Amino acid sequence: MGMKNAFNIVIAAVLLLAGSQVQAELCGGPLSDNNFGRPLDYTSNQDKYGYSGGQGNKLLIVEKHHFNRDVETLVAGQQGPLPGDIHYTLKQFPNHYRALNTMAKWHLQNPNPKDEDCGQCLEWLLSAECYFARALALTPEDPMIYYIFGLYLHKKGDLDKAVDAYNDASTLGLDTAEFHYNMGLLMVDAKDYESARAHAVKAYSRGARFPGLQNKLKGLGEW
């Protein structure tokens, strides 16, 4: 299955926890440790919008108070300094795609955070890898999590691990124009131009409109 190539912190968490109730071992504590008493699945319409536990439209409740546009674009927090609201969102929905991507961007901008930068956040802030491990513990075969993980690793400069994450996403069925476009960019940086061309062809045949990948390959004489 796709998770076979993911690096150690993720594979350890997923193999230990997927399909298991032994969630206390997961970094950041059990997934059930949140305001709803259980992890909410961002891919489940019932979890997002269904009425249960005395509340309906849980996604709206969480996003209204903790994940507005300012939070998502890292302009400002809603209830306190960043990244508190992103962390809160991921405690309720561990596999919230946009919140995972935003937390990854925050970590890229703050590789060595200090408490004065985020209001004593070191008391609860997890590593970017840990947030992805928690997401995979909830939905271990979701290709989008591997894809977002790959985007983060690419930007971080961990090219080999990014390739593994992208390959996992592909193995699990991700086949969109955006995916192939970004994997093409990754392959250019990894100097695997044959693979970069193959992904560029797939990206543009599926409707990708950004010329950046094509222009990079042209500049290298590979298009």
KEMAR-887566 format. One line per 8 residues: number of its first residue (from 0); their letters; for each residue x, y, z of N, C-alpha, C, O. Coordinates in nm, 2 decimals. Layout:
<sites>
NUM = a = X:Y:Z:X:Y:Z:X:Y:Z:X:Y:Z; ...
</sites>
This chain:
<sites>
0 = mgmknafn = 0.08:-0.12:0.00:0.00:0.00:0.00:0.09:0.12:0.00:0.21:0.11:0.02; 0.03:0.24:-0.02:0.11:0.36:-0.05:0.19:0.40:0.07:0.30:0.47:0.04; 0.16:0.37:0.19:0.23:0.42:0.30:0.37:0.36:0.32:0.45:0.40:0.40; 0.41:0.26:0.23:0.53:0.18:0.25:0.65:0.27:0.23:0.76:0.24:0.29; 0.64:0.38:0.16:0.76:0.46:0.13:0.77:0.58:0.23:0.87:0.65:0.22; 0.67:0.61:0.31:0.67:0.73:0.39:0.78:0.72:0.49:0.82:0.60:0.53; 0.83:0.83:0.54:0.95:0.82:0.63:0.91:0.78:0.77:0.79:0.78:0.80; 1.01:0.76:0.85:1.00:0.69:0.98:0.89:0.74:1.07:0.81:0.66:1.13
8 = iviaavll = 0.88:0.87:1.10:0.79:0.92:1.20:0.65:0.89:1.16:0.56:0.86:1.24; 0.62:0.90:1.03:0.48:0.87:0.98:0.45:0.72:0.98:0.35:0.68:1.03; 0.54:0.64:0.92:0.52:0.50:0.91:0.50:0.44:1.05:0.42:0.35:1.07; 0.58:0.49:1.15:0.57:0.43:1.28:0.43:0.46:1.34:0.36:0.38:1.40; 0.39:0.59:1.33:0.26:0.63:1.38:0.14:0.55:1.31:0.05:0.51:1.38; 0.15:0.54:1.18:0.04:0.48:1.10:0.03:0.33:1.13:-0.08:0.28:1.16; 0.14:0.26:1.13:0.14:0.12:1.15:0.10:0.08:1.29:0.03:-0.02:1.31; 0.13:0.17:1.39:0.09:0.14:1.52:-0.06:0.17:1.54:-0.13:0.10:1.62
16 = lagsqvqa = -0.11:0.28:1.48:-0.24:0.33:1.51:-0.35:0.30:1.42:-0.47:0.30:1.46; -0.32:0.29:1.29:-0.43:0.27:1.19:-0.52:0.15:1.23:-0.47:0.04:1.25; -0.64:0.18:1.25:-0.74:0.07:1.28:-0.72:0.03:1.43:-0.77:-0.08:1.47; -0.66:0.11:1.51:-0.63:0.07:1.65:-0.69:0.17:1.74:-0.71:0.29:1.70; -0.72:0.13:1.86:-0.76:0.22:1.97:-0.65:0.27:2.05:-0.67:0.35:2.15; -0.53:0.23:2.03:-0.41:0.26:2.11:-0.36:0.40:2.07:-0.24:0.41:2.03; -0.44:0.50:2.08:-0.41:0.63:2.03:-0.33:0.72:2.12:-0.27:0.82:2.09; -0.31:0.67:2.25:-0.24:0.75:2.35:-0.09:0.76:2.31:-0.02:0.85:2.35
24 = elcggpls = -0.04:0.66:2.22:0.10:0.66:2.18:0.12:0.77:2.07:0.24:0.80:2.04; 0.02:0.82:2.01:0.04:0.91:1.90:0.09:1.05:1.95:0.05:1.10:2.06; 0.18:1.11:1.88:0.23:1.24:1.92:0.12:1.34:1.93:0.03:1.34:1.85; 0.12:1.41:2.04:0.01:1.51:2.06:-0.10:1.45:2.14:-0.20:1.52:2.17; -0.09:1.32:2.18:-0.20:1.26:2.26:-0.31:1.20:2.17:-0.30:1.20:2.05; -0.41:1.13:2.23:-0.51:1.06:2.15:-0.59:1.16:2.06:-0.61:1.27:2.10; -0.63:1.11:1.95:-0.71:1.19:1.86:-0.84:1.23:1.92:-0.90:1.33:1.87; -0.89:1.15:2.01:-1.02:1.18:2.08:-1.01:1.30:2.18:-1.11:1.34:2.23
32 = dnnfgrpl = -0.89:1.35:2.20:-0.87:1.46:2.30:-0.90:1.59:2.23:-0.81:1.67:2.20; -1.03:1.62:2.21:-1.07:1.75:2.15:-1.21:1.79:2.21:-1.26:1.72:2.29; -1.27:1.89:2.15:-1.39:1.94:2.20:-1.51:1.85:2.17:-1.62:1.87:2.23; -1.50:1.76:2.08:-1.61:1.67:2.04:-1.59:1.53:2.09:-1.68:1.45:2.07; -1.48:1.50:2.16:-1.46:1.37:2.22:-1.43:1.26:2.12:-1.42:1.14:2.16; -1.40:1.30:2.00:-1.36:1.20:1.90:-1.30:1.28:1.78:-1.34:1.40:1.76; -1.21:1.23:1.70:-1.16:1.30:1.59:-1.27:1.31:1.48:-1.34:1.21:1.45; -1.28:1.42:1.42:-1.38:1.44:1.31:-1.30:1.43:1.18:-1.19:1.48:1.16
40 = dytsnqdk = -1.36:1.35:1.09:-1.30:1.32:0.96:-1.34:1.42:0.85:-1.46:1.44:0.82; -1.24:1.50:0.80:-1.27:1.60:0.70:-1.32:1.55:0.57:-1.38:1.62:0.50; -1.30:1.42:0.55:-1.35:1.36:0.42:-1.50:1.30:0.44:-1.55:1.25:0.35; -1.55:1.31:0.56:-1.68:1.26:0.59:-1.79:1.37:0.60:-1.78:1.46:0.68; -1.88:1.37:0.51:-1.99:1.47:0.51:-2.07:1.46:0.64:-2.12:1.57:0.69; -2.08:1.34:0.69:-2.16:1.33:0.82:-2.08:1.40:0.93:-2.14:1.47:1.01; -1.95:1.38:0.94:-1.87:1.44:1.04:-1.87:1.59:1.02:-1.87:1.67:1.12; -1.87:1.64:0.90:-1.86:1.78:0.88:-1.99:1.85:0.90:-2.00:1.96:0.96
48 = ygysggqg = -2.10:1.79:0.85:-2.23:1.86:0.84:-2.34:1.79:0.92:-2.44:1.86:0.94; -2.32:1.67:0.96:-2.43:1.59:1.02:-2.45:1.64:1.16:-2.36:1.68:1.23; -2.58:1.63:1.20:-2.61:1.67:1.34:-2.59:1.55:1.43:-2.65:1.44:1.42; -2.50:1.57:1.53:-2.48:1.47:1.63:-2.41:1.53:1.75:-2.35:1.64:1.74; -2.42:1.47:1.87:-2.36:1.52:1.98:-2.41:1.66:2.02:-2.34:1.74:2.09; -2.53:1.69:1.99:-2.59:1.82:2.02:-2.55:1.94:1.93:-2.59:2.05:1.95; -2.47:1.91:1.83:-2.43:2.01:1.74:-2.44:1.97:1.59:-2.41:1.85:1.56; -2.48:2.06:1.50:-2.47:2.03:1.36:-2.37:2.12:1.29:-2.32:2.21:1.35
56 = nkllivek = -2.33:2.08:1.17:-2.24:2.15:1.09:-2.11:2.19:1.17:-2.08:2.31:1.19; -2.04:2.09:1.22:-1.92:2.11:1.30:-1.81:2.18:1.23:-1.74:2.26:1.29; -1.80:2.15:1.10:-1.70:2.22:1.02:-1.72:2.37:1.02:-1.63:2.45:1.04; -1.85:2.42:1.01:-1.88:2.56:1.01:-1.85:2.62:1.14:-1.79:2.73:1.15; -1.88:2.55:1.25:-1.85:2.60:1.39:-1.70:2.62:1.41:-1.66:2.72:1.46; -1.62:2.52:1.37:-1.48:2.53:1.39:-1.42:2.64:1.30:-1.34:2.72:1.34; -1.46:2.64:1.17:-1.39:2.73:1.08:-1.44:2.88:1.11:-1.36:2.97:1.09; -1.56:2.90:1.15:-1.61:3.03:1.18:-1.53:3.10:1.28:-1.50:3.22:1.28
64 = hhfnrdve = -1.49:3.02:1.39:-1.42:3.08:1.50:-1.27:3.06:1.50:-1.20:3.13:1.58; -1.22:2.97:1.41:-1.08:2.94:1.42:-1.00:2.93:1.29:-0.88:2.92:1.28; -1.08:2.94:1.17:-1.01:2.92:1.05:-1.06:3.01:0.94:-1.11:2.96:0.84; -1.06:3.14:0.96:-1.11:3.24:0.86:-0.99:3.26:0.76:-0.89:3.20:0.77; -1.01:3.35:0.67:-0.91:3.38:0.57:-0.78:3.43:0.62:-0.68:3.40:0.58; -0.79:3.52:0.73:-0.67:3.57:0.79:-0.58:3.46:0.85:-0.46:3.46:0.84; -0.65:3.36:0.91:-0.57:3.25:0.96:-0.51:3.16:0.85:-0.39:3.13:0.85; -0.59:3.13:0.75:-0.55:3.05:0.64:-0.43:3.11:0.56:-0.34:3.04:0.51
72 = tlvagqqg = -0.43:3.24:0.55:-0.32:3.31:0.48:-0.21:3.36:0.57:-0.12:3.43:0.53; -0.22:3.32:0.70:-0.12:3.35:0.80:-0.10:3.50:0.82:0.01:3.55:0.85; -0.21:3.57:0.81:-0.21:3.72:0.84:-0.22:3.74:0.99:-0.15:3.82:1.05; -0.32:3.67:1.05:-0.34:3.69:1.20:-0.43:3.58:1.25:-0.51:3.52:1.17; -0.42:3.55:1.38:-0.51:3.45:1.44:-0.64:3.52:1.47:-0.66:3.64:1.47; -0.74:3.43:1.50:-0.87:3.48:1.55:-0.89:3.49:1.70:-0.94:3.59:1.75; -0.84:3.39:1.77:-0.86:3.38:1.91:-0.73:3.41:1.99:-0.72:3.41:2.11; -0.62:3.44:1.92:-0.49:3.46:1.98:-0.38:3.45:1.87:-0.42:3.45:1.75
80 = plpgdihy = -0.26:3.45:1.91:-0.15:3.45:1.81:-0.15:3.32:1.73:-0.19:3.22:1.77; -0.10:3.33:1.60:-0.08:3.21:1.52:0.04:3.13:1.58:0.13:3.19:1.64; 0.03:3.00:1.57:-0.06:2.92:1.49:-0.17:2.86:1.58:-0.22:2.75:1.54; -0.21:2.92:1.68:-0.31:2.86:1.78:-0.44:2.82:1.71:-0.49:2.71:1.74; -0.49:2.90:1.63:-0.62:2.86:1.56:-0.60:2.75:1.46:-0.70:2.66:1.45; -0.49:2.74:1.40:-0.46:2.63:1.31:-0.45:2.50:1.39:-0.51:2.39:1.35; -0.38:2.50:1.50:-0.37:2.39:1.59:-0.51:2.34:1.64:-0.54:2.22:1.64; -0.59:2.44:1.68:-0.72:2.40:1.73:-0.80:2.33:1.62:-0.87:2.23:1.64
88 = tlkqfpnh = -0.80:2.39:1.50:-0.87:2.32:1.39:-0.82:2.18:1.36:-0.91:2.09:1.34; -0.69:2.16:1.37:-0.64:2.02:1.35:-0.66:1.93:1.46:-0.66:1.81:1.45; -0.69:1.98:1.58:-0.73:1.90:1.69:-0.87:1.84:1.67:-0.90:1.73:1.71; -0.96:1.92:1.61:-1.09:1.88:1.59:-1.10:1.79:1.46:-1.16:1.69:1.46; -1.04:1.84:1.35:-1.03:1.77:1.22:-0.88:1.74:1.19:-0.82:1.82:1.12; -0.83:1.63:1.24:-0.68:1.61:1.21:-0.64:1.60:1.07:-0.53:1.63:1.03; -0.74:1.57:0.98:-0.71:1.56:0.83:-0.77:1.67:0.75:-0.80:1.66:0.64; -0.79:1.79:0.82:-0.84:1.91:0.75:-0.73:1.95:0.65:-0.63:2.01:0.69
96 = yralntma = -0.76:1.93:0.52:-0.66:1.95:0.42:-0.60:2.10:0.42:-0.48:2.11:0.42; -0.69:2.19:0.42:-0.64:2.33:0.41:-0.56:2.37:0.54:-0.46:2.45:0.54; -0.61:2.32:0.66:-0.54:2.35:0.78:-0.40:2.29:0.79:-0.31:2.34:0.83; -0.39:2.16:0.74:-0.26:2.10:0.73:-0.17:2.18:0.64:-0.05:2.20:0.68; -0.22:2.22:0.53:-0.13:2.30:0.44:-0.09:2.43:0.50:0.03:2.47:0.49; -0.18:2.49:0.58:-0.15:2.62:0.64:-0.05:2.60:0.75:0.04:2.68:0.77; -0.07:2.49:0.83:0.03:2.46:0.94:0.17:2.43:0.88:0.27:2.48:0.94; 0.17:2.36:0.77:0.30:2.33:0.71:0.37:2.46:0.66:0.49:2.48:0.68
104 = kwhlqnpn = 0.29:2.55:0.61:0.35:2.68:0.56:0.40:2.76:0.69:0.50:2.83:0.68; 0.32:2.76:0.80:0.36:2.83:0.92:0.50:2.77:0.96:0.59:2.85:1.00; 0.51:2.64:0.96:0.64:2.58:1.01:0.75:2.62:0.91:0.87:2.64:0.96; 0.73:2.63:0.79:0.83:2.67:0.69:0.88:2.81:0.72:0.99:2.84:0.70; 0.78:2.89:0.76:0.82:3.03:0.79:0.88:3.05:0.93:0.95:3.15:0.95; 0.85:2.95:1.01:0.90:2.96:1.15:0.97:2.83:1.19:0.92:2.75:1.27; 1.09:2.80:1.13:1.15:2.67:1.15:1.20:2.64:1.29:1.21:2.53:1.33; 1.23:2.75:1.36:1.27:2.74:1.51:1.19:2.84:1.59:1.24:2.94:1.64
112 = pkdedcgq = 1.06:2.81:1.61:0.97:2.90:1.68:1.01:2.92:1.82:1.06:2.83:1.89; 0.99:3.05:1.87:1.01:3.08:2.01:0.88:3.13:2.07:0.79:3.17:2.00; 0.86:3.11:2.20:0.74:3.14:2.26:0.70:3.29:2.24:0.58:3.32:2.22; 0.79:3.38:2.23:0.76:3.52:2.21:0.70:3.54:2.07:0.64:3.64:2.05; 0.73:3.45:1.98:0.67:3.46:1.85:0.53:3.41:1.84:0.46:3.45:1.74; 0.49:3.33:1.93:0.35:3.27:1.91:0.28:3.25:2.05:0.20:3.16:2.06; 0.31:3.34:2.14:0.23:3.34:2.27:0.24:3.21:2.35:0.14:3.15:2.38; 0.36:3.17:2.38:0.39:3.04:2.46:0.33:2.92:2.38:0.29:2.82:2.45
120 = clewllsa = 0.34:2.92:2.25:0.29:2.81:2.18:0.37:2.68:2.20:0.32:2.57:2.17; 0.49:2.69:2.24:0.58:2.57:2.26:0.52:2.47:2.36:0.56:2.36:2.37; 0.42:2.52:2.44:0.36:2.43:2.54:0.27:2.33:2.47:0.25:2.22:2.52; 0.23:2.36:2.35:0.13:2.27:2.28:0.17:2.24:2.13:0.11:2.15:2.07; 0.25:2.33:2.07:0.28:2.32:1.93:0.35:2.19:1.90:0.45:2.15:1.96; 0.30:2.12:1.79:0.36:1.99:1.74:0.44:2.02:1.62:0.42:2.13:1.56; 0.53:1.93:1.58:0.60:1.95:1.46:0.51:1.93:1.34:0.40:1.87:1.35; 0.55:1.98:1.23:0.47:1.96:1.11:0.45:1.82:1.08:0.34:1.77:1.04
128 = ecyfaral = 0.56:1.74:1.09:0.55:1.60:1.07:0.45:1.53:1.16:0.38:1.43:1.12; 0.44:1.58:1.28:0.35:1.52:1.38:0.20:1.54:1.33:0.12:1.45:1.34; 0.17:1.66:1.28:0.04:1.69:1.24:0.00:1.59:1.12:-0.11:1.55:1.11; 0.10:1.57:1.03:0.07:1.48:0.92:0.05:1.33:0.97:-0.03:1.26:0.92; 0.13:1.29:1.07:0.12:1.16:1.13:-0.02:1.14:1.19:-0.08:1.04:1.18; -0.07:1.24:1.26:-0.20:1.24:1.32:-0.31:1.23:1.21:-0.41:1.15:1.23; -0.29:1.30:1.10:-0.39:1.29:1.00:-0.39:1.15:0.94:-0.50:1.09:0.91; -0.27:1.09:0.92:-0.26:0.96:0.86:-0.31:0.85:0.96:-0.36:0.75:0.91
136 = altpedpm = -0.30:0.88:1.09:-0.36:0.78:1.18:-0.51:0.77:1.17:-0.57:0.67:1.20; -0.57:0.88:1.13:-0.72:0.88:1.12:-0.76:0.83:0.98:-0.85:0.74:0.98; -0.69:0.87:0.87:-0.73:0.82:0.74:-0.60:0.78:0.67:-0.55:0.86:0.59; -0.55:0.66:0.69:-0.41:0.62:0.65:-0.40:0.60:0.50:-0.29:0.60:0.45; -0.51:0.59:0.42:-0.50:0.57:0.28:-0.56:0.69:0.20:-0.61:0.67:0.09; -0.55:0.81:0.26:-0.60:0.93:0.19:-0.48:0.99:0.11:-0.39:1.04:0.17; -0.49:0.98:-0.02:-0.38:1.03:-0.10:-0.35:1.18:-0.09:-0.24:1.23:-0.11; -0.46:1.26:-0.05:-0.44:1.40:-0.04:-0.35:1.44:0.07:-0.27:1.54:0.06
144 = iyyifgly = -0.35:1.36:0.18:-0.26:1.39:0.29:-0.11:1.37:0.25:-0.03:1.45:0.28; -0.09:1.26:0.17:0.05:1.24:0.12:0.09:1.35:0.03:0.21:1.39:0.02; 0.00:1.40:-0.05:0.02:1.50:-0.15:0.06:1.63:-0.08:0.16:1.70:-0.11; -0.02:1.67:0.02:0.01:1.80:0.09:0.14:1.78:0.17:0.22:1.87:0.18; 0.17:1.66:0.22:0.29:1.63:0.29:0.41:1.65:0.19:0.51:1.71:0.22; 0.39:1.60:0.07:0.50:1.61:-0.03:0.52:1.76:-0.07:0.64:1.79:-0.09; 0.42:1.84:-0.08:0.44:1.98:-0.10:0.52:2.04:0.01:0.62:2.12:-0.02; 0.49:2.01:0.13:0.57:2.06:0.25:0.72:2.02:0.24:0.81:2.10:0.26
152 = lhkkgdld = 0.74:1.89:0.21:0.88:1.84:0.21:0.95:1.89:0.10:1.07:1.92:0.11; 0.89:1.91:-0.02:0.96:1.98:-0.13:1.00:2.12:-0.10:1.12:2.15:-0.12; 0.91:2.20:-0.04:0.95:2.33:0.00:1.05:2.34:0.11:1.13:2.43:0.12; 1.06:2.23:0.19:1.15:2.22:0.30:1.29:2.18:0.24:1.39:2.20:0.31; 1.29:2.13:0.12:1.42:2.08:0.06:1.45:1.94:0.08:1.56:1.89:0.05; 1.36:1.86:0.14:1.38:1.72:0.16:1.32:1.64:0.03:1.22:1.59:0.04; 1.40:1.65:-0.07:1.35:1.61:-0.20:1.32:1.46:-0.21:1.22:1.42:-0.26; 1.41:1.37:-0.15:1.39:1.23:-0.15:1.26:1.19:-0.08:1.18:1.11:-0.13
160 = kavdaynd = 1.24:1.25:0.04:1.12:1.22:0.11:1.00:1.28:0.04:0.89:1.22:0.05; 1.01:1.39:-0.02:0.90:1.45:-0.10:0.86:1.35:-0.21:0.74:1.33:-0.24; 0.96:1.29:-0.28:0.93:1.20:-0.39:0.86:1.08:-0.33:0.76:1.03:-0.39; 0.90:1.03:-0.22:0.83:0.91:-0.15:0.68:0.95:-0.13:0.59:0.87:-0.15; 0.66:1.07:-0.07:0.52:1.11:-0.03:0.44:1.12:-0.16:0.32:1.08:-0.16; 0.49:1.18:-0.27:0.42:1.19:-0.39:0.39:1.06:-0.45:0.28:1.03:-0.50; 0.49:0.97:-0.45:0.47:0.83:-0.50:0.36:0.76:-0.42:0.28:0.69:-0.48; 0.35:0.78:-0.29:0.24:0.73:-0.21:0.11:0.78:-0.25:0.01:0.71:-0.27
168 = astlgldt = 0.10:0.91:-0.28:-0.02:0.97:-0.32:-0.07:0.91:-0.46:-0.18:0.89:-0.48; 0.03:0.89:-0.55:0.00:0.84:-0.68:-0.05:0.69:-0.66:-0.14:0.65:-0.73; 0.02:0.61:-0.58:-0.02:0.47:-0.56:-0.16:0.47:-0.51:-0.23:0.37:-0.54; -0.20:0.56:-0.42:-0.33:0.56:-0.37:-0.44:0.63:-0.46:-0.55:0.64:-0.42; -0.40:0.66:-0.58:-0.49:0.70:-0.68:-0.50:0.85:-0.72:-0.59:0.88:-0.80; -0.42:0.93:-0.66:-0.42:1.08:-0.70:-0.37:1.10:-0.84:-0.26:1.05:-0.87; -0.45:1.16:-0.93:-0.42:1.17:-1.07:-0.47:1.30:-1.13:-0.52:1.30:-1.24; -0.46:1.41:-1.05:-0.51:1.54:-1.10:-0.40:1.62:-1.17:-0.28:1.59:-1.16
176 = aefhynmg = -0.45:1.72:-1.24:-0.36:1.81:-1.31:-0.26:1.88:-1.21:-0.14:1.89:-1.24; -0.32:1.93:-1.10:-0.24:2.00:-1.00:-0.13:1.90:-0.95:-0.01:1.94:-0.93; -0.17:1.78:-0.92:-0.07:1.68:-0.86:0.04:1.66:-0.96:0.16:1.67:-0.92; 0.01:1.63:-1.08:0.12:1.61:-1.18:0.21:1.73:-1.21:0.33:1.72:-1.23; 0.14:1.85:-1.21:0.22:1.97:-1.22:0.32:1.99:-1.11:0.44:2.01:-1.14; 0.28:1.97:-0.99:0.37:1.99:-0.88:0.47:1.88:-0.87:0.59:1.90:-0.83; 0.43:1.76:-0.91:0.53:1.65:-0.91:0.63:1.67:-1.02:0.75:1.64:-1.00; 0.59:1.73:-1.13:0.68:1.77:-1.23:0.79:1.87:-1.19:0.91:1.86:-1.21
184 = llmvdakd = 0.74:1.97:-1.11:0.83:2.07:-1.05:0.93:2.00:-0.96:1.05:2.03:-0.96; 0.88:1.91:-0.88:0.97:1.83:-0.79:1.07:1.75:-0.86:1.19:1.75:-0.83; 1.03:1.69:-0.97:1.13:1.61:-1.05:1.23:1.70:-1.12:1.35:1.65:-1.14; 1.19:1.82:-1.16:1.29:1.91:-1.21:1.40:1.94:-1.11:1.52:1.94:-1.13; 1.36:1.97:-0.98:1.45:2.00:-0.88:1.54:1.88:-0.84:1.65:1.89:-0.80; 1.48:1.76:-0.86:1.55:1.64:-0.83:1.64:1.59:-0.95:1.71:1.49:-0.95; 1.63:1.67:-1.06:1.71:1.65:-1.18:1.67:1.52:-1.25:1.76:1.46:-1.32; 1.55:1.48:-1.23:1.50:1.36:-1.30:1.41:1.42:-1.42:1.29:1.42:-1.40
192 = yesaraha = 1.47:1.46:-1.52:1.40:1.53:-1.63:1.31:1.44:-1.71:1.20:1.49:-1.76; 1.34:1.32:-1.72:1.25:1.23:-1.79:1.12:1.22:-1.72:1.01:1.23:-1.78; 1.12:1.20:-1.59:1.00:1.19:-1.51:0.93:1.33:-1.51:0.81:1.33:-1.51; 1.01:1.44:-1.50:0.95:1.57:-1.50:0.87:1.59:-1.63:0.76:1.64:-1.63; 0.92:1.55:-1.75:0.85:1.56:-1.87:0.72:1.48:-1.87:0.62:1.52:-1.92; 0.73:1.35:-1.82:0.61:1.27:-1.82:0.50:1.33:-1.73:0.39:1.32:-1.77; 0.54:1.39:-1.62:0.44:1.45:-1.53:0.38:1.58:-1.60:0.27:1.61:-1.58; 0.47:1.65:-1.67:0.43:1.77:-1.74:0.32:1.74:-1.84:0.22:1.80:-1.86
200 = vkaysrga = 0.35:1.63:-1.92:0.25:1.59:-2.02:0.12:1.56:-1.96:0.01:1.60:-2.01; 0.12:1.48:-1.85:0.00:1.45:-1.78:-0.07:1.57:-1.73:-0.20:1.58:-1.73; 0.01:1.66:-1.67:-0.05:1.78:-1.61:-0.13:1.87:-1.72:-0.24:1.91:-1.70; -0.06:1.89:-1.83:-0.12:1.98:-1.93:-0.23:1.90:-2.01:-0.32:1.97:-2.05; -0.22:1.77:-2.02:-0.33:1.70:-2.08:-0.45:1.70:-2.00:-0.56:1.68:-2.05; -0.44:1.72:-1.87:-0.55:1.72:-1.77:-0.60:1.86:-1.75:-0.69:1.88:-1.66; -0.54:1.96:-1.82:-0.59:2.09:-1.81:-0.51:2.19:-1.73:-0.56:2.30:-1.70; -0.39:2.16:-1.69:-0.31:2.26:-1.61:-0.28:2.38:-1.70:-0.26:2.37:-1.82
208 = rfpglqnk = -0.29:2.50:-1.64:-0.28:2.62:-1.72:-0.15:2.70:-1.69:-0.11:2.78:-1.76; -0.09:2.67:-1.57:0.03:2.74:-1.54:0.15:2.70:-1.63:0.17:2.58:-1.65; 0.22:2.80:-1.69:0.33:2.77:-1.78:0.46:2.74:-1.71:0.56:2.71:-1.78; 0.47:2.76:-1.58:0.59:2.75:-1.51:0.67:2.62:-1.54:0.79:2.63:-1.57; 0.61:2.51:-1.53:0.67:2.38:-1.54:0.72:2.37:-1.69:0.84:2.33:-1.71; 0.64:2.40:-1.78:0.68:2.39:-1.92:0.80:2.48:-1.95:0.89:2.45:-2.02; 0.79:2.60:-1.89:0.90:2.70:-1.91:1.03:2.65:-1.85:1.14:2.67:-1.91; 1.03:2.59:-1.73:1.15:2.53:-1.67:1.21:2.42:-1.76:1.33:2.42:-1.78
216 = lkglgew = 1.12:2.34:-1.82:1.17:2.23:-1.90:1.23:2.29:-2.03:1.33:2.24:-2.08; 1.17:2.39:-2.09:1.22:2.45:-2.21:1.35:2.51:-2.18:1.45:2.50:-2.26; 1.37:2.58:-2.07:1.50:2.64:-2.03:1.61:2.54:-2.02:1.73:2.57:-2.03; 1.57:2.42:-1.98:1.67:2.31:-1.96:1.69:2.23:-2.09:1.77:2.13:-2.10; 1.62:2.27:-2.20:1.62:2.19:-2.32:1.56:2.06:-2.31:1.60:1.96:-2.39; 1.46:2.05:-2.22:1.40:1.92:-2.20:1.25:1.91:-2.24:1.17:1.82:-2.20; 1.21:2.01:-2.32:1.07:2.02:-2.37:1.06:2.03:-2.52:0.95:2.04:-2.58
</sites>
